[in-house]
Amino acid sequence: MIHRLLPHPALSALLVVVWMLLVNELTFGALFLALVFGVLVPLVTSRFWPDRPRIRFGPDLVGYAAIVLFDIVVANFEIAWIILTRRNRDLRSRWLVVPVELRSAEAITLLAGTISLTPGTVSSDVSADGRALLVHALDSGDPEADIARIKQRYEARLLKVFR
């Protein structure tokens, strides 16, 4: 019964939170409307999600979010240091082809988004078969080590989050 009413509980919760943040006040009417949208939108759109990914909420997801936030902060300082201390000709920009073991489109999108959120790297393309990401690194002394770092820090954790 509850699964039929809430086919995507994470989406429902996200909609309620985003609605309340947009309204920017905690009133009964705003909360009621947020709950209505949180139930109706996933209910109406659930037929467009036949193969929704199975996400494991818990320590793995929290750990992934913590690693990503930490890496974003550290990368900001690293990029600032590079900009302030190096000349353009000293940069070792490279294109990296990162092989991907993730299979769901949502997991690959999250990996690509994570890479793009981290300053100094941008994911620019996914191969047609979804087995590789093309990533541009602003400064890469060792491309193989950078690829291994992406796979170890992000992809390995996403493989645990997306069963």
N, C-alpha and C positions, 0 to 999 in steps of 0.2 A: 504494500500500500504506500509506504513512504517513498519507495523508489519510483513509483509511478507519479507521485506528486512532485518529487525533487529528482529528476533524472540526472542532473548535474549539480550535486550539492556544493562543490567548490565554486562553480560559476554563480550559483545563487548567493553564496556568502560574499563573493567578490562584488556582485552587483549591489548588494545591500550596503557594504562598506563604502563603495565608490559613491553611491547615491547620497549617503549621509555626509560624506566629505564634501560633495558638491553643494548640498543644501547648507552646510556649515552651521546647523543648529539642531539640537536634540529636542524635538517635539514629538508628540504622539502621532500627529498627522504625517510628518516627514518619515517617521519610522514605519508607519502603516503603509505608506506609498512605496517605500523602499522594499518592504516585505512582499507587497503585491508584485512589483517588478521582478524581484528576486525569484518569485515562484513562476510568474507567467512567461518571462522571456525564455528561460531554459525549457519550459514546457512546450512552447510554440516552436522553438528551434531544434528540439531534440531529434527530430526526424532527419535533420541535415548532418547529424553526427553519428552515423551508424557504427563506426569503428573508433569510438573515443578511446584515448589512451588510458591505461590504468596507472594512476599516480599513487605512489606510496607516501602518504603524509606522515611526518614524524621526524625523527632525528636526522635521517638522511637529507631530507629537504631543508631542514633548518641549517644543517652543516653546510650544504651547498650554498644557501643564501649568505651565510656568514663568510665563507671563502670568497665568494664573488664580491661582497662589499669590501672586505679587507683588500682584495686585489685591486679594486677600483681606486681606493685611497692610496695605496702604495704606488700604483702606476701613475697617478697624477703627480706625485712627487718626482718619480723617475723621469717623466716626460718634461716636467719643469726644469729639472737638472740638465737634461739633454739640450733643451732649448737655450738655457742660459750659458752653458759651458762649451758647446760644440758649434762648429760651423757646418753648413749644409753638406759640404763635400766629405765630412767625417762620418756622416750617417751611413749606416749599412742597411738600407731599405731592401726588403726581399718579399717575394711572393712565396707563400708556403702552401703546399697541398697537404691538407690534414685528412688522412683516411678516417672514416666515421663508421663506428660499429652500431650506433643508434639506428633504429629502423622506423620509428614513428615520426611523422612529419612534425608533430608538436615538439618532440624532444630535439630534433635537428634544428628547428627554429629557435628553441631556447638556447641551444649551444651557440648558434650563430649570433643571436642577440647578446649573449654573454660576452663573446669575443669582441663584438662591436662596442659594447659598453665599457670595456676595459681600455683606457687611453693607450694609444700606441699601436693598436691592432684594429683592423676592420675586416669583417668577413664580407666578401663581395659576391660570391657565387656558390651554388651547390651543384654538384655534378648531376647530370640527367638521371642517373640511377640512384642518387642519394647516398653514395658511398664515399664522397669526398667533399671537403669545403675548401674553397680558395680564399686564403687569408693574406692580407697585406700587413706586414710588420714594419713599423717605422725604423726600428733599429734592432737588427738581429745578427749577432756575431756568430751564432751557431744555429742554423735553421732546424737541424734534427733535434736539438735540445729544446727548442721552442715548440716544435710539434709534440714531442714527448710530454712537455709541461702542460700543454692544452689537453692532451689525452688523459694525463694523470689527474690534474686538478679539477677539470670540468667534466669531461666525458665519462670517466670512471664513476663519478658521483651521480651523474645523470642516469647511467645504466642502473644504478640502485634505486633511483627515484621512479623511473619509468620501468615497470616490471616487464 
